[in-house]
């Protein structure tokens, strides 16, 4: 399972989507809830919008194939809702929404 997640992340890192990521150095708190990052509250990038969130606010997963990646991608709550809504309304939703 870990190997699958790692290969999906590597495929994501190889795409040009990462250029939109917020640099780790500029974020001291979660973009959504505002909680400060600590040793125990770590930073997580949303793979869609590139903002930095805590694990509680960035805990959704979407199928990577909709963005040309293998495996699932970690996304924030908002982006997860937008993608799910899109999948449910688009023709491709029948193929991909079962992966959620």
C-alpha positions as CSV (number, residue, x, y, z in Angstrom):
1,X,0.0,0.0,0.0
2,X,2.8,2.4,0.9
3,X,4.5,1.6,-2.4
4,X,1.4,2.5,-4.3
5,X,1.0,5.8,-2.5
6,X,4.6,6.6,-3.1
7,X,4.4,5.9,-6.8
8,X,1.3,8.1,-7.1
9,X,3.1,10.9,-5.3
10,X,6.2,10.5,-7.5
11,X,4.0,10.6,-10.6
12,X,2.5,13.8,-9.3
13,X,5.9,15.4,-8.6
14,X,6.9,14.7,-12.1
15,X,4.0,16.7,-13.5
16,X,4.0,20.5,-13.9
17,X,1.2,20.9,-11.4
18,X,3.7,21.3,-8.5
19,X,4.8,24.7,-9.9
20,X,1.6,26.2,-8.3
21,X,2.5,24.9,-4.8
22,X,2.8,27.5,-2.0
23,X,6.4,27.4,-0.7
24,X,6.6,25.6,2.7
25,X,8.7,28.5,4.1
26,X,5.9,31.1,3.8
27,X,3.2,29.2,5.6
28,X,3.1,29.2,9.4
29,X,-0.5,28.2,9.8
30,X,-3.2,26.1,8.1
31,X,-4.8,28.0,5.1
32,X,-8.3,26.8,6.2
33,X,-8.6,26.6,10.0
34,X,-5.6,28.9,10.9
35,X,-4.0,26.5,13.4
36,X,-0.3,27.1,13.7
37,X,2.0,24.3,12.4
38,X,4.1,22.5,15.0
39,X,6.2,19.4,15.2
40,X,3.0,17.4,15.6
41,X,0.7,19.4,13.3
42,X,2.5,19.0,10.0
43,X,2.0,20.8,6.7
44,X,0.2,19.1,3.8
45,X,-0.1,20.5,0.2
46,X,-3.4,20.2,-1.6
47,X,-2.6,18.6,-4.9
48,X,-5.2,20.7,-6.7
49,X,-4.9,24.3,-5.4
50,X,-1.4,24.0,-3.9
51,X,-2.2,25.7,-0.6
52,X,-0.8,24.3,2.7
53,X,-3.2,22.8,5.2
54,X,-3.1,20.7,8.4
55,X,-4.0,17.1,8.1
56,X,-7.6,17.7,9.4
57,X,-8.2,20.2,6.6
58,X,-6.4,18.3,3.8
59,X,-7.7,14.8,4.3
60,X,-9.7,14.1,1.1
61,X,-8.4,11.9,-1.7
62,X,-9.3,12.0,-5.4
63,X,-8.3,9.5,-8.1
64,X,-5.1,10.7,-9.6
65,X,-6.0,9.7,-13.1
66,X,-8.2,12.8,-13.5
67,X,-5.0,14.8,-13.3
68,X,-2.9,12.4,-15.2
69,X,-1.3,10.7,-12.2
70,X,-1.3,7.2,-10.8
71,X,-2.8,6.5,-7.4
72,X,-4.9,8.8,-5.2
73,X,-4.0,12.5,-4.6
74,X,-4.5,14.3,-1.2
75,X,-6.6,17.4,-1.5
76,X,-8.2,19.9,0.8
77,X,-11.9,19.8,1.8
78,X,-12.9,22.5,-0.7
79,X,-11.1,21.0,-3.7
80,X,-12.4,17.6,-2.8
81,X,-16.0,18.9,-2.9
82,X,-15.4,20.6,-6.2
83,X,-13.8,17.6,-7.8
84,X,-16.5,15.3,-6.5
85,X,-19.2,17.6,-7.8
86,X,-17.5,17.7,-11.2
87,X,-17.2,13.9,-11.4
88,X,-20.8,13.4,-10.5
89,X,-22.0,15.9,-13.2
90,X,-19.5,15.0,-16.0
91,X,-19.8,12.0,-18.3
92,X,-16.5,10.6,-16.9
93,X,-18.1,10.6,-13.4
94,X,-19.5,7.1,-13.9
95,X,-16.0,5.8,-14.5
96,X,-14.2,7.7,-11.8
97,X,-16.6,8.4,-8.9
98,X,-16.5,4.7,-8.0
99,X,-12.8,5.2,-7.2
100,X,-13.6,7.8,-4.5
